[in-house]
Amino acid sequence: MSTYIDLKDVRITGYVAMGLIALVAAESVWGTVNDWQGGSSSWSFLAIMLVIPAGVAFFVWFRGVTHNAEAIALHGVRTVPQVWKASDPAQRDVPFAERVASPLIKPWQYGFLAMVACDVLESLLLDTPAYVVFSTLSTLCAIGAAGLACFLVLRISVMQQRFAVPQSKRR
């Protein structure tokens, strides 16, 4: 007999977060292409500014999945690796301390931090030849971090949905 837990539905906030994260990466690519063609650096600045709504959407999603993970694991959960461990149905019978988080979490975190560092350097070196180099590095990090973030958001949302109370079908 399966056990169902009344959880928050995090799919919509997850989709919004994934969409905004993908938009940041796409705009970063557009800005870098524009930089290589000698265009305005305002496109890269726009990508930096799009990080804010993406971060807010991710935060709202993360609050929901943290709440759900605590209900699933009956354990305090505060980080993405802990959310993964609590949400993974394949590890349900393993004690929480022995569960394993996704190996993609660290590369996503490091990719995001590298993107932010390159964005800061890009902003400081605005009118120098090194600007385009850091713009390109920032874009590569943004693409990698965005892809991993979208995968993790989707995967955690789907894993948590398996524990949710089944909804009756509407006719």
Steps between C-alpha positions, in 0.01 A plus 500: 500500500641838400517794736403841368592831660317828452769708325514837331483477123835645392467429129374846396766689697756253366391564140517877555846471656622277216361740239666802656828314547494396133418861405807622690719252312345587162538873562858446611571324169337784306699759696828319439432466127428870499825567692704302246349709221596822679147580611374659817589347835146576622390153383739338746376737770144389426602137554641597839174677587292196396680298767294683765151376396646156427649497850169605655312228310762243601472613864120461497537153347772408749284601798226270374727202440670552836161489671411185307836334567461552874154341486631207296814432704374611842842659525633858491587597143677821402720438193452370147693177572277439804188569293621245243570240769157549658316501165661200330250212513774250410671577832185495714608193701855629560569696823515874422866535602598229252306633201689637202427828323525548125857537375377787279428735791863607562577570130181710481600700809856552378380592151264760646773648721740511204232678293452762772877550536537544123207744497669709769831500312317575176340805662832622642680463165230664289714705261796265470582215258461251789129588520407270211702214652313518831170551318564175314608314814191629681277375219658154499456476877141629468412234242648221713350624827159563340486153347591333828265723699206424271571127520522508881184711540306269271634180655436608861150621411419167331646295786294690756183460295527123550437553873206739453137415568347377175259752347165384371458532125266774383225408257 
